[in-house]
Amino acid sequence: MFLPSTAHICAALLALCTGCASAAAEIPVWQRPGLGGAVRPEMGAPQPGCLAPDFSLPADGGGALRLSALRGEWVVLHFTASWCPYCDSEIEHLGQIANGFAARHVRVVLLDVEEQQDVWSSYAKSHVAPSVLSGRDAAGRVAATFAPAHAQPAFDDRAQAVLDATLIIDPSGKIRLFLLPDTAHFDPTFGALRAELSHLTAGET
Amino acid sequence: MLRRAIASLALLTLSPGASFGCAGRQALPAHSRQGELLAPERVVTVAVAPLGHGVLVTLHIAHGYHIMSDRPSDPNFIATRVALESSDLKFESPTYPPAVPYTLAARTIATFRDRAEVFVRYAADSGVTSSSDSFAVVDVRLRYQACTESTCLFPVTRYFSTRIPLRPRAGPSGFGAKCPQAGACACLHSTSPQLVFRAGTPSAPALAVFVRAFQDDVAVIGLVNDRLNFTAK
């Protein structure tokens, strides 16, 4: 017999409160291998099942980078900074994901958080793969809208809570996976995220 | 001056001095066990103390965290910087300790962890003499960027002021007293100008700071086992 855990009850209550559809899973996402950083219901919105907050930021290649303009495609959204050693070790793998999943209509979007334009632009030219869409969140306002209210409560600057976070957003704009930095495990290759993305987009080719 | 040098080395070895901030380093904080991180400005506790002909700034880095060194392994990383300013004093460039290697995803980066001692000598024309006995207000600017073993925090720049005596007072640890039988201790040998480190040989960075702080007053003869031999100039 299935007995709902506290987490399941919280997820259901949150879904009722926020209007987000919450898929009850047998095993909480954060208990699955490599997904220990997954947001938990008690952290607050946004949660998987919710529409991802839309944004429009200056794109590194010119023009605007608007999330809602990518509806119809899967989006891997990642928050980064050039000074962050962990982010730096991940960035080449994000390029690999962009190339490897392009046929499944996956776009990788990289948002730089709270850096000066010249610093980020110089870094992006030499580190970000051409297949990755990138933009700069100069004041961290967009990043802050993605920060679950109760995640990392010590951070006054809420943008800090999602630095190095990664989301999978489906073609309808809903969050399907939301990984905050896992404080107990670091995998620069995004192995678990790739597996999840592969599963979610299996019917796209 | 010789006695003061000995007492100060004991202080350098044993005591953090006046502290600013509140990150503990002895025990893993409860919020760390739960996967919650410290705010960046709480990762490093700073102690500022006069030492010989300069100021020793000790950075106590919270357990489980590291900060980039003063010479990061990548030009994009944020170098740790200590800057002192005072209307009463002039300072030379800081001397930072050696970096501690940290392995991150198949590469090694240069960090500080646990404790980093930064020594800032008074400039030659600073006007500090051995007979000075007044205080000086020193403005401290500290910039660093911290990470844990799996994620990083935003860079932070902290400012604070502290009042330091221009003539360091004799430290209470060890000098003129009997060393305890166990534990860390530095004290004057009873019959010759030697420092005896009961906890073992002092670290090279600690000795480098000592020599730089007291190079005008003592001549270091050498380190033999756990004894630092020197004479007064």
Interface residues (C-beta under 8 A of the other chain):
Chain A: A81 S82 W83 C84 P85 Y86 C87 D88 S89 E114 V119 Y123 Q152 P153 A154 F155 D156 D157 Q160 L163 D164 P181 D182 T183 A184 H185 F186 P188
Chain B: H31 G35 E36 L37 L38 A39 P40 R42 M68 D74 N76 F77 I78 L104 A105 R107 I109 Q145 C147 T148 E149 S150 T151 C152 L153 F154 P155
